[in-house]
Amino acid sequence: MTGSESLDDVDDLRPEFHGELRRSPVTGEMERFYPQWKRQAAYLWSFVVTGCMLCVAVVVMICSFNLQGYMSDKTSVFHIQALHKYSDPGAVFDPNGNFLIALVPVVLHSIVIMQLNNLYRHVAEWLTDLENHRTRQAHENAMILKRFLFEACDCYMPLFYLAFYELDAELVRLELVALYTSDSVRRVVTESLIPWLLAKVSSTTKQKDQDGTVIAQLDKQRALDEYEQFDDYLEMCIQFGYITLFASAFPLASMLSIVCNLIEVRSDAFKLSFVARKPQSRRASQIGTWLKVLTFQAWLSIFTNCMIFGFSSEQMGEWFPSLFKHVGGTERVIIGYEAGNPQYADTEVFAAGKGRYA
């Protein structure tokens, strides 16, 4: 309607907001005031706590990569021989051995990531409460920023390491498929299957003669867990990052996401129908801050895919062979790939030893 207030302009005040009463210099009415320096101190504390938890995620990633045999350089500070020996040829996690057993470190890594994210969910709620935001929208934006940055670092950090430190697009593809599929299975099992089984077990204690009454139905709804819309948005944003940030390494990720999302749609429908309480509707004209998160990832994907295209894979050499030096008639030198060959000793070599185009 013309002249009506936009839904985005309506910002609810948080009942939990606290502060000292003072007279507003603008309206002259009494209002609650919270000093900005206290909120900035809370921001600093949030940064410290989040940084410490990210350090734990880095340690877990290093251990996982050693078990998978990715950190084979013994001179690297990330190499842990006590763990890497299990990925040696003939060892229990040999990548060239049993495929299913070799996936065990990836699955364990995914489980630890899930537990860290669940832990940080409660930590982020505590930290955001300490910041004492005045409005519901400001509180939600702070929560989105914390949880997205933490989970994005937690999920994307192994892929960034393989893509831009190891410069190995093949490893990026393998790790992406493993993380992507295991995360999809995890969502279906933990968000729908397990809660449904627990609800079925608890429902057996109810009296059968009350199953059809209105009071019994209300009791069932009250006993269910509250529907967490925030987590569904966050999962879709993380999935969008898997697709866009590393599209050059795994272009079929979008096709895989279609299959996973078809399963996710039915899983969420089942969750809304049988596992979670019916959510309260809240009017909105758009998805708010989540759109900015998606836009940020889309812009960042331009940089990451260009880097993968040019430095972490052999795509540039295949599409633009004229940019590479030619020696020995029509034979093209794969820069870095033949770095150890004396025949090309005088050839300019970039990223020597990486075995990739540069």
N, C-alpha and C positions, 0 to 999 in steps of 0.2 A: 504494500500500500504506500502511496506517496506521502512523504512526511513522517512515516513510521520509523521507529528506532531500529537499527540493524541488530540482529541477534548477537553479532560479535561485539557490539558496544555495551551489552549488558554484562556486567562483571559482578558476581556475587561476593559479598564480604564473608570472610571466613569466621565462623563462631569461635575458632580456637585462637584467633589473633588477640594478642595481649600487649599492653603498654600502659604508660602513665596518662592520666586524663589531663588535657590542657584545652585552652580555648583556641579554636582555629583562627589563624591570622587572616584567612580568606572569608569564611562565612560568619565568624564570630561565635559559633556554636561550640559546645564541648565535644571533644573527640579524643580517641586514643592515639597516642603518639609513641613510636618506637624509634630510638636513635639509629641513624644510618651506620654509625661506627660499630654498633653491636652486630648488625647484619653482616657487615664486611668482615668482622672477626669470625663470624660463623662460616662465611664463604671460605676463609683461609683454612679453617679447621676441616671443612668438607674436602678441600683440595688435598690436605695432608692425609686424611683417612683414605680417600680414594686412591691416592698414589701408593700408599702402603699395600692396599689390596691388589693393585695392578702389578706390584712387584711379585706378589705371590703367584699371579697368573703367568708372569714371565718365567718364573722358576719352573712351574708346571709344564709350560711349553718346551723349555730346554730339556727337561727330563723326557718328555714324550718324543721329541725329535731324536734324542740319543737312542731311545729304544727302537725307533724306526730306522735308524742308520743314516739319517740325513746329515748329522754333524760328524763326518768321518775325518775331518782335518784335525789331527792331534795337536796342532799348534794353536788351534782356536781356543779362546777363553771359555767357550760354551761346550767344549768337548768334555764329556764325563765318561772315562773309560769303564768305570764300574757298571754303567748302564749300557754303553755302546757295545760292549762285548756280546750282549744278547742278540744283537742284529748282525753279527759276523756270519760269514758263510758256514752253514751247518748248525748254527745256533737256533734257539727256539723261535726267535722272531726274525729269522732270515727272510728278507723281502722276496727272494727268489725261491723260497720254499713253499710251505703250505699257505695258500692265500688267506684262508679264514683265520689261521693263527697269527699271521702277519698283521691282521686288522685289529688285534687285541689292543695294542698301544693307542690306536686311533679311538677306539670305543672308550677306553679308559680316560683318554683326554677329553672326550665329549662329556663323559659323566662328571668329571671334575669341573669342567666349564659350567655345566648345569648347576652343580652345587654352589660354585662361587657366585653365579648369577642370582640364585635363590637367596644366598646369604646377603649379597649386596642389595637386594630388593628391600630387606628390612633395614639395612644400614642407611640406604638412601632416604627411606621414610623418616628415620630418626634425624638425619642431618638436615633434611628439608624442614622438619618441624622446628629445629633449632634456629633456622633462619627467620622464622616467624613472619611469613608473608601476609600481607593485609588481605589480599583477594584470592579467591579460589583459582583464578586463571594464572596469577603469578606463582602460586604454589605448584600448580600442575606443570607449568613451564620449567620451573626449577627441577622438578622430579624427572621430566622428560630429558633434560640436558644431562643430568647425572647418570641416569640408567642407560641412556643411549650411548654416551661416551664410554662408559665402563664396558657394556656388553659388546659394543663395536670393537673396542681394543681387544677384549677377550676373544672374540670370534675371528677378527680379521688379522690379528697380530701374527699368527703362524703363516698365513698366506702372504703377508707383506714381507716376512723374513725370507721365504722361499723365492718370492718374485724379485726382490730388489737387493737381497744380500747374496743368496745362492745363485741368482740369475738362472733359474731353472723352471721354465714354464711347464714342463712335464710333471715335475713334482707338485707344482701349484695345482695342476689339473687333478692329480690323484688325491691330494689332500682336500681339495674343494669337494670332490665327489663324496669322499668318506665323511667329511664333516656335515655336508649338506644332507645326505641321506640319513645318517645317524641322528641328526637333529630333527628331521621330519618324523622318524619313527619314535623318537623320544617324546615329541609333542603329542602324538596320538595316544601313546601308552600312558603317559603321566597325566594328561589333561582330560582324557575321556575314559579309557579302559579301567585304570586303577580306581578313580573316583566312583565309577559306575559299579564296580565289583564291591567296593566298600559300602556303597549305598544299598546294594542288594543284600549284603550280609546284615547290615543294621536294620533293614526293613523286615527281616524275618522275626524280629522281636516284637513287632507291632501285632495287635490283635487283628485277625483276619476279618472279623465282622464289622470293623470300622473302616475298612479300606474304601468304601464307597461314599462315606459321609463327607460333608464339606469341611468339618473340623479336622478330620484325618488328612484331607488334602492340604489344608493350611499347615498342619503340623509337619507334613512331609516337606513342604516348601521351606519352612523355617529351619528344618534340620539340614538343608542343602547348603553348600558353600556359596558365598557371594560371587557373582559373575565378575571377572576381572577383565574389563575391556582394555585397560592399559596394556596388559601383556600381549593381547592379540595385535594391537597396533605395533608394539615393539618388535614382535616376531616378523611381521610383514616388512618392516623397515630393514631389519637385519637380512632378511631374504632378498630384498631389493638390492642391498649392497653386494651380496654374493653374486647376483646376476650381472650387475653393471660394472662394479669395480674390477672384475677379473674376466670380463667378456672375451678379451683377446686370448686368454689361456684356455677358457672352456666356453666356447660359444653355445654349446648345447645346454647350458645351465638354464636358459629360459624355457626350453622344452621340458627339462626335468622339473622345473618349478610348476609348470602346468599340471603335470601328473600329481605332484605333491599337494598343490592347492585344491585339486579335485577331491583328494582324500581329506584335506583339511576342512573343506566346506562341509562335507558330511560329518566329520568329526565335531566341528563346532555346532552344527545343527543338533547333533546328538547331545552335546554338552548342554546346550541351552534348553533342551527338552527334558532331559532326565538327570543331569548331574548338577547344574547350577540353578540358583534362584532366577526367577524371571527378572531381568534388569529393569530399572526405572528409566523411562525415556527422558531425554533432555534435548531440547531444541538447539540446533546449530546449523549455520549456513555452510560450513566447511570443516575440514579436519584440523584446522588451527595450526599449532606448532609442528605437528607431524608433517605438514606439507613443506615446511622449511627444512626439516630433516631430509626428506626425499630429494628436495632441490639441491641441497648441499652435496649429497652423495652423487647426484647426476653430474654436477660440475666437477667433483673430484674424480669421477670415473674417466673424464677426458684425459687427465694427467696420468692416471695409473695405466690406462690401456695404451697410451702412447709409449710409456716406459716399457711395458711388457712387449709391445710390438717392436720397439727399437733395440732393446738391450737384453731382455730376458728370454727371447725366443728367436727362431730363425726366419720369422716372417718377413722382415725387411730384406734379407738376402734373397728371398724367393720372389718378392714383388718388385724390388728395385736392384737387380744385379749390376746395373751400370754404376752404382755408387761404390762398388768394390773393385779393388785392383785385380788385374788379370796378369798372369805370368805363364810362360810356357805355351804360347799360342792361344788356344781357346779355353784352356783350363782356368777355372775361376778359383781363386784362393778364398777359402772360408776363414775370414779373419778370426783368429783365436782358436779355431778348430784345428789348424795345422801348425800351432805355435811351436811344437816340439820337433818339427821336420826341418833338418838343415837345408833342404832345398829352398825354403822360403825364409832363410835367415835375414835377407835384406828387405823383406816385406814389412811394411808398417803393421804392427799388431796391437790391437786393443783388447783389453780384458783377457790377457794371456792366461791360459790354463782353465778358463771357465768353460771352454767348449761351446761358445755361443757366438752368434753374429754380434757385432758391435757397431 
